[in-house]
């Protein structure tokens, strides 16, 4: 599933990284601990978190993640948005809790396989 499809199906807001909306999402990973994501997330994942700083984009780029989804109405900090545009990794947003959006992402991805 492409990031643009995920945005449409889940009603997500695109904050930045528009040039990555055609990235393919193969899975998801939910964590607010950067070292956990660095050690366990797979390339192609959409990362669900409430972290809004530049280091999130460093991990997303290092792990070749497809997108970052911010929960609970959080918005990216300015340096995170700039890095998102540079890396081509979209930062998306929702007002929903991590648990809820994780379940929705799981259901979408399982039905695509």
N, CA, C and O of each residue as an XYZ file, in Angstrom:
452
protein
N       0.843     -1.166      0.000
C       0.000      0.000      0.000
C       0.897      1.242      0.000
O       1.892      1.297      0.723
N       0.543      2.212     -0.799
C       1.285      3.467     -0.851
C       0.859      4.388      0.298
O      -0.263      4.302      0.798
N       1.768      5.259      0.699
C       1.474      6.211      1.768
C       0.253      7.048      1.401
O      -0.588      7.320      2.258
N       0.146      7.456      0.150
C      -0.995      8.275     -0.278
C      -2.320      7.543     -0.077
O      -3.323      8.167      0.268
N      -2.335      6.234     -0.289
C      -3.543      5.440     -0.060
C      -3.878      5.401      1.428
O      -5.043      5.506      1.812
N      -2.852      5.251      2.262
C      -3.045      5.220      3.704
C      -3.639      6.542      4.190
O      -4.551      6.552      5.018
N      -3.127      7.638      3.680
C      -3.632      8.967      4.034
C      -5.119      9.055      3.727
O      -5.907      9.524      4.549
N      -5.493      8.603      2.544
C      -6.888      8.671      2.114
C      -7.786      7.759      2.954
O      -8.853      8.179      3.403
N      -7.364      6.537      3.161
C      -8.205      5.552      3.849
C      -8.365      5.828      5.342
O      -9.393      5.496      5.932
N      -7.345      6.438      5.953
C      -7.411      6.694      7.392
C      -7.666      8.167      7.718
O      -7.734      8.543      8.889
N      -7.804      8.990      6.694
C      -8.076     10.397      6.919
C      -6.952     11.105      7.659
O      -7.203     11.934      8.534
N      -5.713     10.778      7.308
C      -4.555     11.360      7.973
C      -4.208     12.719      7.381
O      -4.489     12.987      6.213
N      -3.602     13.563      8.186
C      -3.118     14.858      7.722
C      -1.664     14.696      7.275
O      -0.870     14.050      7.960
N      -1.322     15.274      6.142
C       0.059     15.265      5.663
C       0.706     16.577      6.109
O       0.323     17.651      5.646
N       1.679     16.486      7.003
C       2.374     17.673      7.493
C       3.533     18.073      6.587
O       3.750     19.258      6.333
N       4.272     17.086      6.102
C       5.473     17.362      5.321
C       5.938     16.069      4.653
O       5.385     14.996      4.897
N       6.953     16.189      3.816
C       7.480     15.016      3.121
C       6.613     14.562      1.967
O       6.561     13.371      1.660
N       5.930     15.500      1.322
C       5.010     15.170      0.233
C       5.654     14.373     -0.893
O       4.975     13.596     -1.566
N       6.948     14.555     -1.107
C       7.608     13.832     -2.184
C       7.791     12.347     -1.871
O       8.315     11.605     -2.702
N       7.368     11.903     -0.688
C       7.437     10.484     -0.335
C       6.073      9.816     -0.275
O       5.959      8.697      0.225
N       5.039     10.479     -0.772
C       3.693      9.913     -0.666
C       3.495      8.654     -1.512
O       2.510      7.938     -1.333
N       4.411      8.384     -2.418
C       4.326      7.149     -3.212
C       5.176      6.027     -2.606
O       5.284      4.953     -3.197
N       5.776      6.260     -1.442
C       6.513      5.203     -0.746
C       5.563      4.044     -0.450
O       4.390      4.255     -0.144
N       6.069      2.843     -0.542
C       5.286      1.644     -0.238
C       5.398      1.293      1.241
O       6.490      1.288      1.810
N       4.265      1.002      1.849
C       4.221      0.563      3.247
C       4.009     -0.942      3.260
O       3.041     -1.446      2.689
N       4.910     -1.652      3.908
C       4.798     -3.106      3.990
C       4.352     -3.583      5.367
O       3.879     -4.709      5.522
N       4.509     -2.707      6.375
C       4.179     -3.098      7.736
C       4.096     -1.839      8.598
O       4.247     -0.727      8.093
N       3.865     -2.009      9.862
C       3.820     -0.894     10.783
C       4.628     -1.200     12.027
O       4.901     -2.360     12.338
N       5.009     -0.142     12.737
C       5.725     -0.310     13.992
C       5.298      0.815     14.922
O       5.346      1.985     14.543
N       4.884      0.477     16.125
C       4.420      1.463     17.091
C       5.350      1.476     18.293
O       5.486      0.479     19.002
N       5.994      2.630     18.512
C       6.877      2.789     19.663
C       7.251      4.252     19.803
O       7.356      4.976     18.813
N       7.450      4.680     21.040
C       7.927      6.027     21.305
C       9.393      6.021     21.728
O       9.965      7.074     22.007
N       9.985      4.863     21.773
C      11.377      4.717     22.182
C      12.249      4.573     20.932
O      12.174      3.560     20.236
N      13.067      5.575     20.651
C      13.852      5.585     19.423
C      14.778      4.380     19.302
O      14.917      3.820     18.214
N      15.406      3.974     20.387
C      16.323      2.830     20.332
C      15.570      1.539     20.005
O      16.123      0.645     19.364
N      14.318      1.437     20.439
C      13.494      0.274     20.113
C      13.224      0.219     18.613
O      13.339     -0.837     17.991
N      12.868      1.348     18.045
C      12.601      1.407     16.607
C      13.878      1.112     15.837
O      13.857      0.370     14.855
N      14.979      1.685     16.272
C      16.246      1.457     15.595
C      16.630     -0.024     15.609
O      17.195     -0.534     14.641
N      16.325     -0.700     16.697
C      16.703     -2.104     16.820
C      15.721     -3.090     16.220
O      16.092     -4.234     15.957
N      14.472     -2.683     15.993
C      13.467     -3.686     15.628
C      12.573     -3.379     14.442
O      11.990     -4.306     13.880
N      12.435     -2.130     14.033
C      11.559     -1.809     12.901
C      12.222     -2.249     11.595
O      13.441     -2.169     11.444
N      11.410     -2.708     10.669
C      11.899     -3.150      9.360
C      11.693     -2.058      8.316
O      10.796     -1.224      8.440
N      12.528     -2.075      7.300
C      12.369     -1.148      6.183
C      10.946     -1.266      5.639
O      10.373     -2.355      5.602
N      10.393     -0.149      5.224
C       9.052     -0.139      4.658
C       7.931      0.038      5.669
O       6.763      0.116      5.289
N       8.269      0.101      6.944
C       7.245      0.277      7.981
C       6.759      1.716      8.042
O       7.488      2.651      7.709
N       5.524      1.873      8.470
C       5.008      3.162      8.901
C       5.173      3.182     10.419
O       4.667      2.301     11.114
N       5.871      4.174     10.923
C       6.189      4.270     12.350
C       5.164      5.155     13.038
O       4.987      6.314     12.664
N       4.498      4.617     14.028
C       3.497      5.337     14.807
C       4.123      5.762     16.133
O       4.630      4.934     16.889
N       4.076      7.082     16.405
C       4.738      7.610     17.595
C       4.136      8.951     18.000
O       3.357      9.544     17.253
N       4.506      9.423     19.195
C       4.157     10.781     19.600
C       5.388     11.683     19.637
O       5.290     12.858     19.991
N       6.535     11.139     19.275
C       7.777     11.920     19.227
C       7.750     12.873     18.033
O       7.390     12.466     16.928
N       8.124     14.125     18.239
C       7.978     15.142     17.196
C       9.274     15.861     16.838
O       9.226     16.924     16.218
N      10.417     15.320     17.206
C      11.682     16.018     16.999
C      12.502     15.423     15.852
O      12.182     14.360     15.320
N      13.547     16.127     15.496
C      14.393     15.787     14.346
C      14.994     14.379     14.421
O      15.185     13.738     13.388
N      15.290     13.896     15.616
C      15.908     12.575     15.740
C      15.006     11.459     15.212
O      15.495     10.409     14.795
N      13.702     11.682     15.228
C      12.766     10.707     14.657
C      13.092     10.501     13.186
O      13.094      9.371     12.699
N      13.367     11.590     12.479
C      13.654     11.485     11.048
C      14.997     10.810     10.796
O      15.168     10.127      9.787
N      15.943     10.995     11.697
C      17.236     10.317     11.551
C      17.045      8.804     11.628
O      17.629      8.060     10.840
N      16.231      8.354     12.574
C      15.956      6.916     12.708
C      15.148      6.427     11.514
O      15.442      5.367     10.962
N      14.132      7.189     11.106
C      13.299      6.793      9.967
C      14.137      6.639      8.709
O      13.921      5.714      7.927
N      15.088      7.537      8.511
C      15.968      7.456      7.348
C      16.923      6.274      7.457
O      17.107      5.527      6.497
N      17.525      6.109      8.620
C      18.455      5.004      8.860
C      17.794      3.650      8.599
O      18.410      2.755      8.021
N      16.545      3.507      9.025
C      15.818      2.241      8.895
C      15.037      2.135      7.583
O      14.389      1.118      7.335
N      15.089      3.171      6.743
C      14.375      3.209      5.467
C      12.870      2.987      5.665
O      12.246      2.180      4.978
N      12.314      3.725      6.620
C      10.886      3.632      6.901
C      10.102      4.426      5.855
O      10.637      5.351      5.244
N       8.848      4.065      5.654
C       8.027      4.680      4.610
C       7.356      5.961      5.043
O       7.156      6.859      4.225
N       6.999      6.070      6.326
C       6.293      7.241      6.835
C       6.336      7.233      8.357
O       6.599      6.207      8.984
N       6.072      8.390      8.928
C       5.919      8.532     10.369
C       4.510      9.070     10.611
O       4.085     10.030      9.970
N       3.795      8.445     11.538
C       2.445      8.882     11.884
C       2.468      9.389     13.327
O       2.739      8.637     14.263
N       2.177     10.677     13.481
C       2.100     11.275     14.811
C       0.680     11.140     15.340
O      -0.289     11.358     14.612
N       0.564     10.780     16.606
C      -0.737     10.512     17.218
C      -1.171     11.656     18.135
O      -0.401     12.574     18.414
N      -2.424     11.580     18.597
C      -2.977     12.463     19.627
C      -2.881     13.949     19.284
O      -2.791     14.791     20.178
N      -2.900     14.268     17.992
C      -2.866     15.658     17.573
C      -1.500     16.314     17.618
O      -1.391     17.520     17.398
N      -0.461     15.552     17.894
C       0.891     16.114     17.914
C       1.275     16.550     16.500
O       0.853     15.940     15.517
N       2.079     17.613     16.409
C       2.553     18.135     15.133
C       4.077     18.147     15.133
O       4.697     18.294     16.186
N       4.682     17.993     13.959
C       6.151     17.952     13.907
C       6.767     19.305     14.252
O       6.231     20.356     13.902
N       7.898     19.257     14.942
C       8.685     20.459     15.176
C       9.272     20.913     13.843
O       9.348     20.128     12.898
N       9.681     22.154     13.766
C      10.186     22.736     12.517
C      11.347     21.939     11.928
O      11.382     21.688     10.724
N      12.297     21.541     12.774
C      13.449     20.798     12.256
C      13.062     19.395     11.798
O      13.682     18.856     10.881
N      12.061     18.803     12.412
C      11.563     17.500     11.962
C      10.927     17.635     10.576
O      11.154     16.801      9.700
N      10.136     18.682     10.386
C       9.481     18.906      9.098
C      10.507     19.130      7.995
O      10.363     18.594      6.896
N      11.527     19.906      8.275
C      12.572     20.159      7.280
C      13.288     18.873      6.904
O      13.558     18.636      5.727
N      13.597     18.045      7.885
C      14.273     16.772      7.636
C      13.363     15.810      6.867
O      13.833     15.058      6.013
N      12.083     15.834      7.164
C      11.109     15.005      6.454
C      11.111     15.340      4.972
O      11.134     14.442      4.131
N      11.088     16.628      4.646
C      11.109     17.057      3.248
C      12.402     16.640      2.575
O      12.400     16.204      1.424
N      13.505     16.776      3.293
C      14.813     16.417      2.734
C      14.934     14.915      2.482
O      15.477     14.502      1.457
N      14.437     14.103      3.401
C      14.561     12.645      3.309
C      13.487     12.001      2.433
O      13.650     10.863      1.993
N      12.389     12.722      2.176
C      11.294     12.133      1.407
C      10.518     11.096      2.202
O       9.993     10.132      1.646
N      10.454     11.308      3.509
C       9.690     10.425      4.392
C       8.558     11.257      4.977
O       8.802     12.119      5.821
N       7.324     11.015      4.544
C       6.207     11.830      5.014
C       5.964     11.718      6.514
O       6.088     10.648      7.109
N       5.612     12.863      7.107
C       5.135     12.888      8.481
C       3.635     13.162      8.397
O       3.197     14.182      7.865
N       2.872     12.230      8.931
C       1.415     12.273      8.889
C       0.888     12.481     10.304
O       1.623     12.307     11.276
N      -0.371     12.849     10.420
C      -0.921     13.063     11.745
C      -2.351     12.608     11.892
O      -3.117     12.549     10.930
N      -2.693     12.283     13.143
C      -4.045     11.894     13.513
C      -4.315     12.362     14.942
O      -3.389     12.550     15.731
N      -5.567     12.542     15.252
C      -5.929     12.884     16.631
C      -6.144     11.627     17.467
O      -6.341     11.710     18.679
N      -6.106     10.480     16.829
C      -6.366      9.215     17.526
C      -5.171      8.778     18.372
O      -4.041      9.223     18.171
N      -5.461      7.892     19.321
C      -4.423      7.283     20.156
C      -3.610      6.277     19.335
O      -4.077      5.790     18.305
N      -2.405      5.969     19.790
C      -1.534      5.014     19.102
C      -2.201      3.649     18.967
O      -2.084      3.007     17.922
N      -2.893      3.200     19.999
C      -3.553      1.898     19.969
C      -4.568      1.823     18.832
O      -4.610      0.846     18.084
N      -5.377      2.859     18.715
C      -6.444      2.875     17.715
C      -5.888      2.915     16.301
O      -6.307      2.127     15.453
N      -4.956      3.816     16.033
C      -4.424      3.948     14.678
C      -3.578      2.728     14.312
O      -3.509      2.358     13.140
N      -2.937      2.105     15.292
C      -2.179      0.875     15.031
C      -3.108     -0.232     14.553
O      -2.789     -0.952     13.607
N      -4.260     -0.369     15.208
C      -5.234     -1.376     14.814
C      -5.773     -1.127     13.420
O      -5.940     -2.058     12.633
N      -6.042      0.126     13.120
C      -6.552      0.471     11.789
C      -5.509      0.184     10.714
O      -5.837     -0.346      9.653
N      -4.258      0.534     10.987
C      -3.178      0.255     10.033
C      -3.028     -1.247      9.838
O      -2.897     -1.716      8.707
N      -3.048     -1.993     10.914
C      -2.946     -3.455     10.832
C      -4.063     -4.018      9.937
O      -3.802     -4.816      9.037
N      -5.291     -3.599     10.194
C      -6.424     -4.118      9.406
C      -6.290     -3.776      7.923
O      -6.604     -4.606      7.071
N      -5.831     -2.577      7.607
C      -5.650     -2.206      6.214
C      -4.573     -3.068      5.550
O      -4.760     -3.569      4.441
N      -3.455     -3.229      6.236
C      -2.341     -3.977      5.653
C      -2.652     -5.462      5.521
O      -2.252     -6.086      4.538
N      -3.351     -6.038      6.483
C      -3.675     -7.464      6.435
C      -4.644     -7.751      5.293
O      -4.596     -8.819      4.683
N      -5.523     -6.794      5.008
C      -6.482     -6.973      3.925
C      -5.885     -6.725      2.549
O      -6.499     -7.070      1.539
N      -4.694     -6.130      2.494
C      -4.016     -5.886      1.219
C      -3.192     -7.091      0.769
O      -2.789     -7.181     -0.391
N      -2.947     -8.006      1.691
C      -2.060     -9.147      1.359
C      -2.836    -10.286      0.760
O      -2.257    -11.319      0.423
